[in-house]
Amino acid sequence: MATADRLLDLSGQGWVQVAELAAALLLSLAIGFERQVQQKSAGLRTYTLVGTGSALWVLVSKYGFTDVLGPSVSYDPSRVAAGIVSGLGFIGAGVIFMRRDTVRGLTTAASIWLTSAVGAAAGAGLLLLAAVTTVGYFLLMYGIRPLGRLAARFRPHVFGIRITYEDGRGLLRDIIDTVTAGGLSVEELRSRRREESDGAPLVDVTLVLAGATDLALLTSRLDEIAGVRGVTTGDALDE
């Protein structure tokens, strides 16, 4: 017991530092619990380890080198905090992945980065800032959802259309010009060549379009292009 008391008497190993480390653990645990509930790629253990580890690194930076300080020895404790931000890059990169043209995991990576900041703040003794940031995190993750639904109402309508036309006639430019003339933007284009039963070469081009238009009028204009064999829209594109 006496040995433990002597250890706690050393600079940087008192109950204040233990409380700061515990605060970092609890706050990062709360963030990790929310991510676990949302079934994200990084969950309870990852967030708790990131936050607690960041706090410990800051405590080491503050108190771990006091025994070597002297007239000719000095150090900058803030360099460890900068190193934490850089070191978390590999964890953030590990949870971000791209699927076709969609990037996923950005929110998870950002929340890991924020959790490290919460832990670092707790380790630096800024418990109020760490707690307020954690509360702000939950307000952001849950309070901003109605705003996201509101923003979705202003998002341009996205739909698909498939045009079958005769190959070798340079019709794709005419098709794109007809589509964009009505104010639509082409979000994605996929094409597939095939042969008709009589051996005639055809192309099926599928366009993902964004914007508002009269779909019946657009279909009619596309059908009027010489060489276009058919136009399909809506759910039939999945067939």
KOLLUM-178048 format. One line per field, with one value per residue (C-alpha): chain; x, y, z; residue in three letters; residue number from 1. Coordinates in steps of 0.5 Angstrom, whole numbers, always signed. Layout:
KOLLUM-178048
unit (A, ...)
c1 (X, ...)
c2 (Y, ...)
c3 (Z, ...)
code (ALA, ...)
pos (NUM, ...)
//
This chain:
KOLLUM-178048
unit (A, A, A, A, A, A, A, A, A, A, A, A, A, A, A, A, A, A, A, A, A, A, A, A, A, A, A, A, A, A, A, A, A, A, A, A, A, A, A, A, A, A, A, A, A, A, A, A, A, A, A, A, A, A, A, A, A, A, A, A, A, A, A, A, A, A, A, A, A, A, A, A, A, A, A, A, A, A, A, A, A, A, A, A, A, A, A, A, A, A, A, A, A, A, A, A, A, A, A, A, A, A, A, A, A, A, A, A, A, A, A, A, A, A, A, A, A, A, A, A, A, A, A, A, A, A, A, A, A, A, A, A, A, A, A, A, A, A, A, A, A, A, A, A, A, A, A, A, A, A, A, A, A, A, A, A, A, A, A, A, A, A, A, A, A, A, A, A, A, A, A, A, A, A, A, A, A, A, A, A, A, A, A, A, A, A, A, A, A, A, A, A, A, A, A, A, A, A, A, A, A, A, A, A, A, A, A, A, A, A, A, A, A, A, A, A, A, A, A, A, A, A, A, A, A, A, A, A, A, A, A, A, A, A, A, A, A, A, A)
c1 (+0, +6, +9, +2, +2, +9, +7, +1, +5, +10, +8, +3, +1, -4, -12, -13, -10, -13, -20, -18, -16, -23, -27, -24, -25, -33, -34, -31, -35, -41, -39, -37, -44, -48, -43, -44, -52, -52, -48, -42, -35, -32, -36, -35, -28, -25, -28, -26, -19, -18, -21, -17, -10, -11, -12, -6, -1, -3, -2, +5, +7, +5, +8, +13, +19, +19, +25, +30, +28, +34, +37, +39, +33, +26, +21, +14, +8, +4, +8, +5, -2, +0, +2, -4, -8, -3, -3, -10, -10, -9, -15, -19, -17, -19, -26, -27, -28, -31, -37, -37, -38, -40, -36, -37, -35, -33, -38, -34, -27, -29, -32, -26, -22, -27, -26, -19, -20, -25, -20, -14, -18, -20, -12, -10, -15, -20, -26, -31, -29, -29, -36, -39, -36, -39, -46, -45, -43, -50, -54, -51, -52, -59, -61, -59, -63, -69, -65, -62, -69, -71, -65, -67, -74, -69, -65, -66, -70, -66, -69, -66, -68, -65, -65, -64, -61, -57, -50, -45, -49, -46, -53, -50, -49, -56, -59, -55, -56, -64, -63, -59, -63, -69, -65, -63, -56, -53, -51, -48, -48, -47, -48, -48, -47, -51, -54, -62, -65, -63, -56, -57, -52, -55, -53, -57, -55, -57, -57, -58, -61, -62, -67, -75, -78, -84, -82, -87, -85, -77, -79, -83, -77, -72, -77, -77, -69, -68, -64, -67, -71, -74, -74, -75, -76, -78, -78, -77, -70, -68, -71)
c2 (+0, +5, +3, +5, +12, +13, +12, +17, +22, +22, +28, +26, +20, +23, +22, +28, +24, +18, +22, +25, +18, +15, +21, +20, +13, +14, +20, +15, +9, +13, +15, +8, +5, +10, +7, +0, +1, +4, -2, +1, -2, +1, +0, +0, -2, +2, +8, +7, +5, +11, +16, +13, +12, +19, +22, +17, +20, +27, +25, +22, +28, +33, +29, +23, +27, +32, +27, +29, +37, +41, +48, +45, +40, +42, +40, +42, +38, +40, +36, +29, +32, +33, +26, +23, +27, +24, +17, +16, +17, +10, +8, +13, +10, +3, +5, +9, +5, +6, +2, +4, +12, +12, +13, +10, +11, +18, +20, +14, +16, +23, +21, +17, +23, +27, +22, +22, +30, +28, +24, +29, +34, +30, +28, +35, +37, +40, +36, +41, +42, +34, +33, +39, +36, +29, +32, +36, +30, +27, +33, +33, +25, +25, +33, +34, +28, +32, +37, +32, +29, +37, +37, +31, +34, +39, +34, +33, +27, +21, +16, +11, +11, +5, +7, +1, +4, +1, +0, +4, +10, +15, +16, +16, +24, +25, +21, +25, +32, +30, +29, +35, +39, +39, +41, +34, +32, +25, +22, +15, +12, +4, +1, -6, -9, -15, -18, -18, -25, -23, -21, -13, -10, -6, -2, -2, +5, +6, +13, +15, +22, +28, +33, +34, +33, +31, +23, +22, +28, +26, +18, +21, +25, +20, +15, +20, +19, +15, +9, +8, +2, +3, +7, +4, +7, +6, -1, -5, -3, -8, -14)
c3 (+0, +2, -5, -9, -5, -7, -14, -13, -10, -17, -21, -26, -23, -18, -17, -22, -28, -26, -26, -33, -36, -33, -36, -43, -42, -41, -46, -52, -49, -50, -57, -59, -56, -61, -66, -64, -64, -71, -73, -76, -78, -72, -65, -58, -57, -62, -60, -53, -54, -59, -54, -48, -52, -54, -47, -44, -50, -47, -40, -42, -46, -40, -34, -37, -38, -32, -29, -35, -35, -33, -36, -42, -43, -46, -50, -53, -50, -56, -61, -58, -59, -67, -67, -65, -70, -76, -73, -73, -81, -82, -77, -81, -88, -86, -85, -91, -97, -104, -108, -115, -115, -107, -102, -95, -88, -88, -82, -78, -80, -77, -71, -69, -70, -66, -61, -60, -59, -54, -50, -51, -48, -42, -42, -42, -36, -41, -38, -39, -46, -47, -44, -48, -55, -53, -52, -58, -62, -60, -62, -68, -70, -68, -68, -75, -78, -79, -83, -87, -89, -91, -95, -99, -101, -105, -108, -116, -118, -120, -125, -130, -138, -142, -150, -155, -162, -168, -167, -172, -173, -168, -165, -157, -158, -161, -155, -150, -153, -153, -146, -143, -148, -143, -137, -134, -132, -134, -127, -130, -137, -138, -145, -147, -154, -157, -163, -165, -168, -175, -173, -173, -168, -163, -157, -150, -146, -139, -137, -130, -130, -125, -125, -127, -134, -137, -138, -143, -148, -147, -149, -155, -157, -156, -160, -166, -167, -173, -171, -164, -163, -156, -150, -143, -136, -129, -125, -132, -132, -127, -131)
code (MET, ALA, THR, ALA, ASP, ARG, LEU, LEU, ASP, LEU, SER, GLY, GLN, GLY, TRP, VAL, GLN, VAL, ALA, GLU, LEU, ALA, ALA, ALA, LEU, LEU, LEU, SER, LEU, ALA, ILE, GLY, PHE, GLU, ARG, GLN, VAL, GLN, GLN, LYS, SER, ALA, GLY, LEU, ARG, THR, TYR, THR, LEU, VAL, GLY, THR, GLY, SER, ALA, LEU, TRP, VAL, LEU, VAL, SER, LYS, TYR, GLY, PHE, THR, ASP, VAL, LEU, GLY, PRO, SER, VAL, SER, TYR, ASP, PRO, SER, ARG, VAL, ALA, ALA, GLY, ILE, VAL, SER, GLY, LEU, GLY, PHE, ILE, GLY, ALA, GLY, VAL, ILE, PHE, MET, ARG, ARG, ASP, THR, VAL, ARG, GLY, LEU, THR, THR, ALA, ALA, SER, ILE, TRP, LEU, THR, SER, ALA, VAL, GLY, ALA, ALA, ALA, GLY, ALA, GLY, LEU, LEU, LEU, LEU, ALA, ALA, VAL, THR, THR, VAL, GLY, TYR, PHE, LEU, LEU, MET, TYR, GLY, ILE, ARG, PRO, LEU, GLY, ARG, LEU, ALA, ALA, ARG, PHE, ARG, PRO, HIS, VAL, PHE, GLY, ILE, ARG, ILE, THR, TYR, GLU, ASP, GLY, ARG, GLY, LEU, LEU, ARG, ASP, ILE, ILE, ASP, THR, VAL, THR, ALA, GLY, GLY, LEU, SER, VAL, GLU, GLU, LEU, ARG, SER, ARG, ARG, ARG, GLU, GLU, SER, ASP, GLY, ALA, PRO, LEU, VAL, ASP, VAL, THR, LEU, VAL, LEU, ALA, GLY, ALA, THR, ASP, LEU, ALA, LEU, LEU, THR, SER, ARG, LEU, ASP, GLU, ILE, ALA, GLY, VAL, ARG, GLY, VAL, THR, THR, GLY, ASP, ALA, LEU, ASP, GLU)
pos (1, 2, 3, 4, 5, 6, 7, 8, 9, 10, 11, 12, 13, 14, 15, 16, 17, 18, 19, 20, 21, 22, 23, 24, 25, 26, 27, 28, 29, 30, 31, 32, 33, 34, 35, 36, 37, 38, 39, 40, 41, 42, 43, 44, 45, 46, 47, 48, 49, 50, 51, 52, 53, 54, 55, 56, 57, 58, 59, 60, 61, 62, 63, 64, 65, 66, 67, 68, 69, 70, 71, 72, 73, 74, 75, 76, 77, 78, 79, 80, 81, 82, 83, 84, 85, 86, 87, 88, 89, 90, 91, 92, 93, 94, 95, 96, 97, 98, 99, 100, 101, 102, 103, 104, 105, 106, 107, 108, 109, 110, 111, 112, 113, 114, 115, 116, 117, 118, 119, 120, 121, 122, 123, 124, 125, 126, 127, 128, 129, 130, 131, 132, 133, 134, 135, 136, 137, 138, 139, 140, 141, 142, 143, 144, 145, 146, 147, 148, 149, 150, 151, 152, 153, 154, 155, 156, 157, 158, 159, 160, 161, 162, 163, 164, 165, 166, 167, 168, 169, 170, 171, 172, 173, 174, 175, 176, 177, 178, 179, 180, 181, 182, 183, 184, 185, 186, 187, 188, 189, 190, 191, 192, 193, 194, 195, 196, 197, 198, 199, 200, 201, 202, 203, 204, 205, 206, 207, 208, 209, 210, 211, 212, 213, 214, 215, 216, 217, 218, 219, 220, 221, 222, 223, 224, 225, 226, 227, 228, 229, 230, 231, 232, 233, 234, 235, 236, 237, 238, 239)
//
